[in-house]
Amino acid sequence: MVHRVLFWSGFGVAVRVWQLGLEMRPFFNRGSLWAYPVFAGAGASFGYWLQGVDERQQAILNDRKQIILEKRARRAQREAEQQS
């Protein structure tokens, strides 16, 4: 999980660099250095939120998969009982 948060932090910094490049402003201006941690924090919080979404979706999918497999097993058992 830490690697995803670090990735999104880096993504936030890359967005800031891209923004400054589009505006054709210097990357390391003393008055705008405060924005790098802000963009990194925003990226990290987005990555943390996205990780939680992914975990919840995986849990729902695994639960549904288990329910379907149990239903198939019961159906196969019923069909086997009917044939014998």
C-alpha positions in Angstrom: 0.0 0.0 0.0 2.9 2.4 0.8 4.2 2.0 -2.8 0.9 3.2 -4.2 0.8 6.2 -1.9 4.4 7.1 -2.9 3.5 6.7 -6.6 0.5 9.1 -6.2 2.7 11.5 -4.3 5.2 11.5 -7.2 2.2 11.9 -9.6 1.1 15.0 -7.7 4.6 16.5 -7.9 4.7 15.6 -11.7 1.4 17.4 -12.1 3.0 20.5 -10.5 6.0 20.3 -12.8 3.7 19.9 -15.8 1.7 22.9 -14.7 4.8 25.1 -14.3 6.0 23.8 -17.7 2.8 24.8 -19.4 2.9 28.2 -17.8 6.6 28.4 -18.8 7.6 29.4 -15.3 10.8 28.3 -13.4 10.4 25.0 -11.6 12.2 26.1 -8.4 11.0 29.6 -7.7 11.5 30.5 -4.0 7.9 31.9 -3.8 6.2 28.8 -5.1 8.1 26.0 -3.4 5.3 25.6 -1.0 3.1 24.1 -3.7 5.2 20.9 -4.2 4.2 19.4 -0.8 0.6 20.5 -1.4 0.5 18.7 -4.7 2.3 15.7 -3.3 -0.1 15.6 -0.3 -3.1 15.8 -2.7 -1.7 13.0 -4.8 -1.0 10.9 -1.8 -4.5 11.4 -0.3 -6.0 10.5 -3.7 -3.9 7.4 -3.9 -4.8 6.4 -0.3 -8.5 6.8 -1.2 -8.1 4.9 -4.4 -6.4 2.0 -2.6 -9.4 1.8 -0.2 -11.8 1.8 -3.2 -9.8 -1.0 -4.8 -9.8 -3.1 -1.6 -13.6 -2.7 -1.1 -14.3 -3.7 -4.7 -12.1 -6.7 -4.4 -13.8 -7.8 -1.2 -17.2 -7.5 -2.9 -16.0 -9.4 -6.0 -14.6 -12.2 -3.9 -17.8 -12.5 -1.9 -19.9 -12.7 -5.0 -17.5 -15.2 -6.5 -17.8 -17.4 -3.4 -21.6 -17.2 -3.5 -21.6 -18.2 -7.2 -19.2 -21.1 -6.6 -21.4 -22.3 -3.7 -24.5 -22.1 -5.8 -22.8 -24.0 -8.6 -21.7 -26.7 -6.2 -25.2 -27.1 -4.8 -26.6 -27.3 -8.4 -24.1 -29.9 -9.3 -24.9 -31.9 -6.2 -28.7 -31.7 -7.0 -28.1 -32.9 -10.6 -25.9 -35.7 -9.4 -28.6 -36.8 -6.9 -31.3 -36.7 -9.6 -29.2 -38.8 -12.0 -28.6 -41.5 -9.5 
